[in-house]
């Protein structure tokens, strides 16, 4: 029976990213040879992840720069280019590729090529997904009916319970996924306002069905074969859809009603899974025939009995997972963790004084032969000894780094309050109480104040005091990989003894032929000034007006909140576009505010506590602390992300300029305010 023709063929070089259309594809028993040769791995969990865990992946596009070699050979030979949401392009062979993806996604990931099938350890799950996690991934409410997995084979159920993806592949369940135009038209009839274009669902191919076929036709093809030209594939069960199709994707807006429509009108199914029966090529325009299954009543009886048995096994497994989670939660409540989640111990291998008030610490991780590469400008969050009940969290910009060592540079801080001078607890501890060989707990690099060294746009960096630290990493990386890039540094200090990195800046100036480095010293006593220095305060408006050939420049500003605010105002007055200005400040700056006058219920699931929040009670961080609930925190203005937690349900909002953490269920407490009732994992 002819059911249609192949209308479109798609391949996806990187799992969960937007793919590319092709005219033909080579099928093997393991699937499309060129499909999903790459994926990203979450550096914290060590697991390969897709759009369910990191929805931001759905906004990236991927394509092969040259046709990959056939078969399931080494994917590293097939170089891919990833297009970021802002149009920037990243090659898989770029040494900064993983760091740049981490930068855009807001969490540490590594771009990985497809491992060999025998390397099962790379695919293994840390622990099975609980029923609650499965419902959340599928976009379901906690009280929705559990999805029915009884149509899956025992082998498939065993695989998905142990591995993130089948070993040697990056598809989720079966090698091939397809859709029909009849099913898409049926969904448009149920929800006319919905954007049901095929790209939302990431199929390998789309079948244009014959006019007499209507509705969710592929749901009825389980157990049949499809003959496509010279290829034959076996149809498995309908695809259970998660919330991913409703996420924002290139050229498509976010629409949460799309997964809801599938749940209500299609029993949460759209498309079908299949497995090739041999090696063959399919092409656009190939006729598609439905080959009847040669099974009778005995097969149907065994199928029904088997599904009932599997349903009971799945229910029993789910209860076991829930019981184990409950035991782990009860055990965790009585134990204080050695380190906060995401932190690990680094060792101080060198300590260098840079100026009268600045010391640099060189840090390495003995457990890893190579450290994650970072995008210059990013920071580390340190968890320092605090009270008996908690750590003291502080973010410090990376002032330099190699694959074997990171460097942070810390200024001894003090502040005057009511006429009395108070020293910074964290900075003084790092200056006075650390030595080579000591261990410090920290998170791997993160942050959005950064530059890509290989870009060509001219850079104007403006800083004061210790605000120069991220620029040191930027200048060093540019000198190493792109020395012809035009760079200007305008840096202000109070006295010459405050001039950190004097020799290093002089050396970098010699390595950057198109650079202009100027250091302004506001308090001079008539003595000679070091090279690069000039007396007086920085006059940004004058300096900007004097700059030549930097019409397309990007401006980066780093310093105290007052300094950043003043420089930002001066740049706008000098007709610099707001979109060309990127700022980072040290200290409290952003204030959480909302015009919402509603009251919301905040439930803390681990603490079994619920309280009412309103706009007068401030951020979720201060509100949580007022409830007597201990929570990690650091900068308290959205930079360090130490206060990031999981929200099991609900929505939050952020003030302008704050980038929310990656993941639809992650909340930055210091900057977030509720926009609905919330359930927090605290």
C-alpha positions in Angstrom: 0.0 0.0 0.0 1.5 3.3 -1.1 1.3 5.9 1.7 3.3 8.8 0.2 6.7 10.0 -0.8 9.8 11.3 1.0 9.3 15.1 1.1 12.2 16.2 3.3 15.4 14.5 4.8 17.1 16.1 7.8 20.3 15.4 9.6 21.5 16.9 12.9 25.3 17.2 13.2 25.0 18.0 17.0 22.3 16.5 19.2 19.4 18.9 20.0 20.7 21.6 17.7 18.9 22.7 14.6 20.0 20.6 11.6 20.3 20.8 7.9 18.3 19.5 5.0 19.9 17.1 2.5 18.7 15.4 -0.7 19.7 11.9 0.3 21.0 9.9 3.3 22.7 6.6 3.9 20.9 4.2 6.2 22.6 1.5 8.2 21.1 -0.8 10.8 22.4 1.6 13.5 20.6 4.5 11.8 21.6 7.6 9.7 25.4 7.5 9.6 25.8 11.3 9.5 23.1 12.0 12.1 24.1 13.3 15.6 27.8 12.7 15.3 28.3 15.3 18.1 26.7 16.1 21.4 27.4 18.2 24.5 28.3 16.7 27.9 27.4 18.4 31.2 30.7 18.8 33.0 29.1 18.6 36.4 27.1 15.4 35.9 29.4 13.9 33.3 26.4 12.9 31.2 25.6 13.7 27.6 22.6 16.0 27.6 20.1 17.4 25.1 17.3 20.0 24.9 15.4 18.5 27.8 18.2 19.3 30.3 19.5 22.4 28.5 16.7 24.1 26.4 19.1 26.7 25.1 20.7 24.1 22.9 17.6 24.3 20.7 18.5 27.8 19.6 21.9 26.7 18.0 22.3 25.6 14.4 24.8 23.1 13.2 26.2 22.0 9.8 29.0 20.0 8.4 31.8 22.0 6.8 32.5 19.1 4.5 30.7 15.8 3.9 31.5 13.4 6.6 33.0 10.0 5.7 30.4 7.3 5.5 29.5 4.9 8.2 29.8 5.1 12.0 33.6 5.8 12.0 35.3 8.5 14.1 33.1 11.6 14.2 36.0 13.8 15.1 37.0 13.7 11.4 33.7 15.4 10.5 34.3 19.0 11.5 31.0 20.9 12.3 30.2 24.6 12.5 27.8 25.7 15.2 26.0 29.0 14.7 25.1 30.7 18.0 21.9 32.6 18.6 23.6 35.9 18.0 25.1 34.7 14.6 28.6 34.0 15.8 30.0 30.8 14.4 32.1 28.2 16.2 34.1 25.3 14.6 34.3 22.0 16.5 38.1 22.1 16.0 38.4 25.5 17.6 40.2 25.1 21.0 37.7 27.5 22.5 34.6 25.6 21.1 33.5 24.0 24.5 34.3 27.2 26.4 32.2 29.3 24.0 29.3 26.9 24.2 29.5 27.0 28.0 29.6 30.8 27.8 26.4 31.0 25.8 24.6 28.2 27.7 25.5 29.5 31.1 26.9 26.2 32.4 30.0 24.1 31.8 29.7 21.8 28.9 32.1 20.0 26.5 31.5 19.4 22.8 32.1 15.7 22.2 32.3 13.5 19.2 30.4 10.2 19.1 32.3 7.5 21.1 32.9 4.0 20.0 30.1 1.5 20.8 32.4 -0.4 23.1 33.0 2.7 25.2 29.8 2.3 27.3 31.1 4.1 30.3 30.7 7.5 28.6 27.0 7.0 28.1 26.1 5.6 31.6 23.5 7.4 33.7 24.5 8.5 37.2 21.1 7.3 38.4 17.8 6.4 36.8 15.3 9.2 36.2 12.5 9.3 38.8 8.9 9.4 37.7 8.8 13.1 38.8 11.8 13.9 36.6 10.2 12.0 33.7 7.0 14.0 34.0 8.9 17.3 34.2 11.0 16.4 31.1 7.8 15.6 29.2 6.2 18.9 30.2 3.6 17.2 32.4 2.1 18.3 35.7 2.9 16.2 38.9 -0.6 14.8 39.0 -0.9 13.9 35.2 -1.3 10.3 34.2 2.1 8.6 33.9 3.2 8.1 30.3 2.8 4.6 28.9 6.2 3.0 28.0 4.8 -0.5 27.8 5.1 -0.6 24.0 8.9 -0.2 24.2 10.9 -3.4 24.0 12.6 -4.9 27.0 15.9 -4.2 25.4 15.0 -0.6 24.8 13.7 -0.1 28.4 16.9 -1.7 29.8 19.0 0.7 27.6 17.2 3.9 28.6 17.3 2.9 32.2 21.1 2.6 32.2 22.4 5.0 29.5 21.8 8.7 28.5 21.8 7.5 24.9 22.5 4.0 23.4 26.2 3.3 23.4 27.9 4.4 20.3 25.1 6.8 19.3 23.5 10.1 20.3 19.9 9.4 19.4 17.5 9.1 22.4 15.7 5.7 21.9 15.7 4.3 18.3 17.9 5.0 15.3 15.3 6.7 13.1 12.4 9.1 13.8 9.9 10.2 11.2 6.8 12.3 10.7 4.0 12.5 8.2 2.3 15.6 6.8 -1.1 14.1 7.7 -0.2 14.2 11.4 1.1 17.8 11.2 -2.1 18.9 9.5 -4.2 17.1 12.1 -2.4 19.0 14.9 -3.0 22.3 13.0 -6.6 21.5 13.0 -6.7 21.0 16.8 -4.6 24.1 17.5 -4.7 26.5 14.5 -2.6 29.2 16.2 0.2 26.7 16.7 3.4 26.7 14.6 3.5 23.0 13.7 6.3 23.1 11.2 8.4 20.0 10.9 11.6 21.6 12.2 10.2 21.7 15.8 10.3 17.9 16.0 13.7 17.0 14.7 12.7 14.1 12.5 15.1 12.3 10.1 12.6 12.4 7.3 9.1 13.7 6.6 6.6 11.6 4.5 4.2 13.6 2.3 1.2 11.3 2.7 -1.4 10.6 0.0 -4.6 12.6 0.0 -6.8 9.9 1.3 -4.7 9.5 4.5 -5.7 11.8 7.4 -5.0 12.1 11.1 -2.2 10.7 13.2 -1.6 7.9 10.7 1.9 6.8 11.8 0.4 5.9 15.2 -1.3 2.9 13.5 1.9 1.7 11.8 3.5 -0.1 14.8 4.8 -3.5 13.7 4.6 -2.6 10.0 7.6 -2.0 7.6 8.1 0.9 5.3 9.6 0.3 1.9 11.4 3.5 0.8 13.0 3.0 -2.6 15.6 0.3 -2.0 15.5 0.7 1.8 13.3 -1.0 4.4 12.7 0.2 7.9 10.7 -1.4 10.7 8.2 0.9 12.5 8.2 0.8 16.3 5.8 2.7 18.5 4.6 6.4 18.3 7.1 9.0 19.6 6.3 10.2 23.1 6.8 14.0 22.9 8.3 16.0 25.7 8.2 19.8 26.2 11.1 20.5 23.8 9.0 21.2 20.7 7.4 24.1 22.6 10.7 25.7 23.3 12.0 28.7 21.3 14.0 27.6 18.2 15.6 29.4 15.3 12.9 31.3 13.6 10.2 29.9 16.0 8.9 31.5 19.1 8.3 29.7 22.4 4.8 28.2 22.6 3.9 26.2 25.7 0.5 25.4 24.2 2.1 23.1 21.6 3.0 20.3 24.0 -0.3 20.9 25.7 -2.2 20.4 22.4 -0.3 17.1 21.9 -1.2 16.0 25.4 -4.9 16.7 24.9 -5.5 15.6 21.3 -2.7 13.1 20.5 -2.1 11.3 23.8 1.3 13.1 23.8 2.4 11.3 20.6 3.5 12.7 17.3 5.7 10.9 14.8 7.1 7.4 15.2 10.4 5.6 15.8 11.9 3.0 13.4 14.9 0.9 12.8 16.5 0.2 9.4 16.6 -3.5 8.4 19.8 -3.1 6.3 22.1 -0.7 4.5 20.6 1.4 1.7 20.2 5.0 0.5 17.0 7.0 0.6 16.3 10.1 -1.4 13.8 13.0 -1.5 11.0 11.9 -3.8 11.3 8.1 -3.1 7.9 6.4 -2.9 7.0 5.1 0.5 5.0 1.8 0.8 3.5 0.3 3.9 4.2 -3.4 4.1 1.7 -5.3 6.2 3.0 -7.2 9.2 2.8 -10.9 8.9 1.5 -11.6 12.3 -1.8 -13.1 13.6 -3.8 -13.5 16.7 -1.1 -15.3 18.6 1.3 -12.4 18.2 -1.4 -9.9 19.2 -2.2 -11.9 22.3 1.5 -12.1 23.3 1.8 -8.4 22.6 -1.1 -7.5 24.9 0.1 -9.8 27.7 3.7 -8.5 27.3 2.6 -4.9 27.6 0.7 -5.7 30.8 3.7 -7.4 32.3 6.0 -4.6 31.3 3.6 -2.0 32.8 3.8 -3.8 36.1 7.6 -4.0 35.9 7.8 -0.3 35.1 5.5 0.6 38.0 7.6 -1.5 40.3 10.9 0.1 39.1 9.4 3.5 39.5 8.4 2.8 43.1 11.9 1.5 43.8 13.5 4.7 42.4 11.1 6.8 44.5 12.0 4.8 47.6 15.7 5.2 46.9 15.3 9.0 46.4 13.4 9.2 49.7 16.2 7.4 51.5 18.9 9.6 49.9 17.0 12.7 50.8 16.5 11.6 54.4 20.2 10.7 54.6 21.3 14.0 53.1 19.3 16.0 55.6 21.4 14.6 58.4 24.7 15.1 56.7 26.7 18.2 56.0 28.3 17.9 52.6 32.1 18.3 52.3 31.6 20.7 49.4 28.6 22.5 47.9 27.2 21.1 44.6 29.4 21.9 41.6 32.5 22.8 43.7 35.8 20.9 43.8 39.1 21.3 45.5 42.0 23.1 43.7 45.5 23.5 45.0 47.5 26.7 45.3 50.8 26.1 43.4 52.1 29.7 43.5 51.4 33.0 45.3 52.7 36.3 43.8 52.4 39.9 45.0 51.4 42.1 42.1 51.2 45.5 44.0 50.9 46.9 47.6 47.3 45.6 47.8 47.0 42.8 45.1 48.1 39.2 45.3 47.8 36.5 42.6 47.0 32.9 43.4 47.8 30.2 40.9 45.4 27.2 41.1 45.4 23.7 39.7 43.3 20.6 40.0 45.4 17.6 40.8 42.5 15.3 39.8 42.5 16.5 36.2 45.4 16.5 33.7 43.8 19.5 31.9 41.5 22.2 33.1 38.5 23.4 31.2 39.3 26.2 28.9 37.5 29.5 29.7 36.5 32.5 27.6 38.7 35.4 28.7 36.8 37.6 31.1 35.0 34.9 33.0 35.3 34.3 36.7 35.6 31.6 39.3 33.4 31.3 42.4 35.3 30.3 45.6 33.7 28.7 48.6 35.9 29.9 51.5 35.7 28.9 55.1 32.9 30.8 56.8 30.8 30.0 59.8 30.3 26.5 61.1 27.0 26.3 59.1 28.0 27.7 55.7 30.7 28.7 53.3 31.7 32.2 52.3 31.2 32.6 48.5 33.1 35.1 46.5 33.5 35.5 42.7 37.0 36.5 41.3 37.8 37.2 37.7 40.4 35.0 36.0 43.4 37.2 35.3 45.2 34.5 33.4 45.0 30.8 32.8 46.4 27.8 30.9 45.2 24.3 30.5 47.1 23.3 33.6 46.6 26.3 35.9 44.2 29.2 36.6 45.2 32.6 38.1 43.0 34.9 40.2 44.2 38.3 41.5 42.7 39.5 44.7 42.8 43.0 46.1 42.8 43.4 49.9 39.4 45.1 50.4 38.3 47.5 53.1 35.3 49.8 53.5 34.5 52.7 55.9 31.1 52.4 57.7 30.1 55.1 60.3 33.7 56.3 60.5 35.2 52.9 61.1 37.3 50.9 58.7 36.2 47.3 58.1 38.4 44.8 56.2 37.0 42.4 53.6 36.7 39.0 55.3 37.3 36.9 52.1 40.1 39.0 50.6 42.0 39.3 53.9 41.7 35.5 54.4 43.1 34.9 50.9 46.0 37.4 51.5 46.9 36.3 55.0 45.8 32.7 55.6 46.7 30.9 52.4 50.0 29.4 51.3 51.4 27.3 48.5 50.0 23.8 48.9 46.7 24.8 50.5 43.4 23.7 49.0 40.6 26.0 48.0 37.1 24.9 46.8 35.9 26.6 43.6 33.6 26.2 40.7 34.8 25.9 37.1 34.8 29.2 35.1 31.5 30.9 34.3 30.1 34.3 33.6 28.9 36.5 30.7 31.5 39.3 30.8 33.9 37.9 28.2 35.2 38.2 24.7 36.1 35.7 22.0 39.8 36.2 21.2 39.4 35.3 17.5 36.8 38.0 16.8 37.9 41.0 14.7 35.9 43.8 16.3 38.1 46.5 17.9 37.9 46.4 21.7 38.0 49.4 24.1 38.6 48.2 27.7 37.9 50.7 30.5 38.7 49.8 34.2 39.7 51.2 37.5 41.7 49.5 40.3 41.2 45.7 40.5 38.7 46.0 37.6 41.6 45.4 35.2 41.9 41.7 36.2 39.5 40.3 33.5 41.2 42.5 30.9 44.6 40.8 31.7 43.2 37.5 30.6 41.6 39.0 27.5 44.8 40.8 26.5 46.9 37.7 27.0 44.6 35.5 25.0 44.4 38.0 22.1 48.2 38.3 22.1 48.4 34.5 21.7 45.8 33.9 19.1 44.9 37.2 17.3 47.7 39.8 17.9 46.6 42.0 15.0 43.2 42.8 16.7 42.9 46.5 17.6 42.7 46.8 21.4 42.7 49.9 23.6 43.0 49.8 27.4 42.1 52.8 29.6 42.9 52.0 33.2 42.7 54.2 36.2 44.6 53.9 39.5 45.0 56.1 42.5 48.8 55.8 43.2 51.7 54.2 41.5 52.0 51.6 44.3 48.5 50.5 43.3 49.7 49.6 39.8 49.3 45.9 39.5 50.6 44.0 36.4 52.9 46.8 35.4 55.6 44.6 33.8 53.0 42.2 32.4 51.1 45.1 30.6 54.4 46.4 29.2 55.2 43.0 27.8 51.6 42.6 26.3 51.9 46.0 24.7 54.9 44.8 22.8 53.0 41.7 21.6 50.0 43.7 20.4 51.1 46.0 17.6 47.7 47.5 17.2 47.1 48.1 20.9 47.0 51.4 22.9 47.4 50.9 26.7 47.0 54.0 28.9 47.2 54.0 32.7 45.9 57.2 34.5 47.3 58.0 37.9 45.0 60.4 39.8 47.4 61.1 42.8 51.0 61.9 41.9 53.7 63.4 44.1 56.0 64.8 41.5 58.0 61.6 41.0 58.5 59.8 37.8 55.7 57.5 36.5 56.2 54.0 35.1 55.9 53.3 31.4 52.3 53.5 30.1 51.3 55.9 32.9 50.2 59.5 32.7 49.1 61.9 35.5 45.5 62.9 36.1 42.1 61.3 36.1 40.7 59.5 33.1 38.5 61.6 30.9 36.5 59.0 29.0 34.6 61.5 26.8 37.9 63.0 25.6 39.6 59.7 25.1 36.6 58.3 23.1 36.6 61.4 20.8 40.3 60.9 20.2 40.0 57.3 19.1 40.5 56.7 15.4 39.2 53.8 13.3 37.2 52.2 16.1 33.7 53.0 14.8 32.7 49.3 15.2 34.4 48.9 18.6 32.9 47.0 21.5 33.3 48.8 24.9 33.9 46.8 28.1 33.8 48.5 31.5 34.8 47.0 34.8 35.1 48.5 38.2 33.1 49.6 41.2 29.3 50.2 40.8 29.8 54.0 40.9 32.7 53.9 38.4 30.7 51.6 36.0 27.6 53.9 36.2 29.7 57.0 35.5 31.6 55.5 32.5 28.4 54.1 31.1 26.8 57.5 31.2 29.9 59.1 29.5 30.0 56.5 26.8 26.3 57.2 26.0 27.0 60.9 25.9 29.8 60.2 23.4 27.2 58.5 21.1 28.3 54.9 21.8 25.4 52.6 21.1 24.1 50.8 24.3 24.3 47.5 22.5 28.1 48.0 22.1 28.7 48.4 25.9 29.3 45.5 28.2 29.8 46.1 31.9 30.8 44.2 35.1 30.9 45.7 38.5 32.4 44.6 41.9 30.1 45.0 44.8 26.3 45.5 45.2 24.8 47.2 42.2 21.6 45.7 40.8 18.5 46.0 43.0 15.6 43.6 42.5 12.3 45.4 41.9 8.9 44.5 40.6 5.6 46.3 40.0 3.7 43.2 40.7 1.6 43.7 43.9 0.4 40.1 44.2 1.2 37.7 46.9 2.7 34.3 46.1 3.2 31.2 48.1 6.8 30.0 48.2 7.2 26.3 49.2 10.6 24.9 50.3 10.3 21.2 49.5 13.2 19.9 51.5 12.5 22.1 54.5 8.7 21.3 54.4 8.0 25.1 54.8 5.7 27.5 53.0 5.6 31.3 53.3 3.9 34.2 51.6 6.0 36.6 49.5 5.1 40.1 48.2 7.1 42.8 46.4 8.1 44.5 49.7 10.0 41.4 50.8 12.7 41.8 48.1 14.6 39.0 46.3 14.1 35.4 46.8 17.6 35.2 48.4 16.8 37.7 51.2 13.3 36.2 51.6 14.7 32.7 51.9 17.3 33.8 54.5 14.5 35.5 56.5 12.8 32.1 56.7 15.8 30.7 58.5 16.7 28.5 55.5 20.5 28.3 54.8 21.4 28.9 51.1 24.6 29.5 49.3 25.3 33.0 48.1 28.2 35.2 47.0 28.1 38.5 45.1 24.3 39.0 45.6 23.9 40.8 42.3 23.8 38.1 39.7 27.4 37.6 38.7 28.7 34.6 40.6 25.6 32.4 40.4 26.4 30.7 43.7 22.8 31.0 44.8 21.4 29.1 41.8 18.8 26.5 42.8 16.2 24.3 41.2 12.5 25.3 41.0 10.2 22.3 40.8 7.4 24.5 39.6 6.5 28.2 39.0 7.9 31.2 37.2 10.3 34.0 38.2 11.4 37.3 36.7 14.7 39.2 36.6 15.6 42.9 36.4 17.1 44.2 33.1 20.7 43.2 32.6 20.5 39.9 34.6 21.0 36.8 32.5 19.0 33.9 34.0 20.8 30.6 34.5 20.5 28.0 31.8 17.7 25.4 32.2 14.0 26.1 32.5 13.9 25.0 36.1 17.0 27.0 37.4 16.6 30.1 39.5 19.1 32.8 40.6 17.8 33.6 44.0 19.7 36.9 44.5 18.1 38.5 41.4 14.8 36.7 41.0 11.3 37.7 42.1 8.3 35.3 41.9 5.8 35.7 39.1 3.7 32.8 40.4 3.6 30.4 43.3 6.9 28.5 43.5 8.3 25.2 44.8 12.0 25.5 45.5 14.4 22.6 46.1 15.5 23.9 49.5 
